[in-house]
Amino acid sequence: MSDPLSIMAGVVGLLGAAVATGTALKDFHDGAAMADAKVKGLMTDVESFTQVLKLMKDTLGREQIQSSLQATGHIGSHWTNLSTSIGDAQNTLTSLQETLEKVNKSVSVLDGPRKYLRLKSASEEIGLYQLQIRSYRDAMQLSMQTVIL
């Protein structure tokens, strides 16, 4: 069973990863002359995931929620699964950030076209990360709705 402190720490760590990934996406978008619609969609997904994480952080900080974090049985299992999902999401965001940094590296000759070609070659991988982020966002949003009710 996960304790309340580790879940809160996990959410805070995941929120930091989401903010860092969002910053890397914005830097990439600003640096690439031909930003693809996929990049804009990914930025939207990361930003909405960040909003869900901020809501989770605020919700988990409430006193009434703190007591349920120490529960056993189905509710305790729910928190354990959520804690695992937080760790997985953090790994996904870190991997996405690393991929974006590789794609976004600057060179002195033909920088824009080369970034665009790197984006094209990494677009399938980035698309998979986008699907994972959407899945994590939806699961965590549903989890928070369940907790609030």
N, C-alpha and C positions, 0 to 999 in steps of 0.2 A: 504494500500500500504506500502511496506517495504522501508525504506530509505536506501541510499547507505552505510551508516556507519554500520547499523545493519546487512546488507548482508555481508559486509567485515568482521565484527566481527564474524559473524556466520561461515564464511569460515575459519577464523583463529582458532576459537575454534574447529571446526570439524577437521582441519588439526592436531591440538594438540592431539585430541582423536585418530586419525588414527595413528599418530606416537607412542603414548602410547600403542595402541593395537598391533602395529607391534613389539614393544619392548617386550610386554608380550608374543607374539607368538614366537619370537626368543628365549626368555628365556625358554619357554615351550619346544620348539624343542631341544634346547641344553640340557635341563634337563631330557627329556624322552629318555630312552634307545631305545625304539622301536617307534620312531616317524612314524606315519601313513602317507600314501600318501595324505590323506585329509588335514592333518596339513600343509604339504608342499604346497598344492594347495591353502589353505586358506592364507598362508603367501604371496604367489604370488599375490592373489587377493587384499589383504590389501596393499601391496607395490604398486601395480598399481593404486589403489584408492588414495593412498597418492600422487602419481605422478600427477594424474588428479587434486587433490586439490591444489597442488603447482602451476600447470598451471593456475587454476582458480584464485588463489591469485594474481599471476603476471598479468593476464589478467584484473582482476577487478581493479587493481591499475592504469591502463592506463587512461589518461585524457578523451579520446573519449568515453570510456565505462562508466565512471563516469556520464556523462550527460544522457546516456540512462537509468541509474539506477533510475533516477527521473521521468521517463516517466509514462504516464497513459495509459489506454486502454489495448490492448493485451500485449504490452511490459511490462507495469506495473504489469499486472496479471502474466506474466511469472516470473518476479522477486519475486513476492509474493509467488508463488508456489515453486520456487527454495529455498526461505528462509525457507518455511515449510519443504521441503525435507532435507535441511541441519540439521534442528533440529531433524528430525526423524532419520537421519543417525548417528547423534551424540549419540542418545539414544541407537541405535543398537550397535554401537562400544563400548559404555560403558558396555552394558549387555554382549557382547562377552568377553570383558576384564575380567569382574567379573567371568564369567563361566570358562575362562582359568585359572584364579588364583585359583579357587576351584579345578580344575582338576590337577593343577601343584603343589599343596601343598606337601611339603616334610614330610616324616615320617622316623623314624629310622630303621624300619624293612621292608624288601622287598619293598623298595621305587620304583624302576623301574617297577616291575610287578603291583604294586598298581596304579601307575600313568597310566599305560597302561589300566587297568580295568576301571579306572575313565574316561579315554578318550573314551573307547568303550561305556560306558553308556551315555556319553554326546555327542556322535558323531552325533546323529540325530539333536539335538539342535544346535550344531556347524555348521552342514550342512545348516540349515535354515538361520543362520546368514550369512553364506557364500553366499547364494543366494540373500539375501537382500543387502549385500555389492556390489555384482556384479550389481544388479539392480540400486543402487544409483550411482555407478561409471558410468554405461552406460548412465543414465539419465543426470548426470552432465557433462559428456563428450559431449553428444549431445547438451546440453544447451550452452556449451562454443563454440561449432562449429557454432551454430546458431548465437551467439553474434558476433563472429569473422566475419562471412559473412555479 
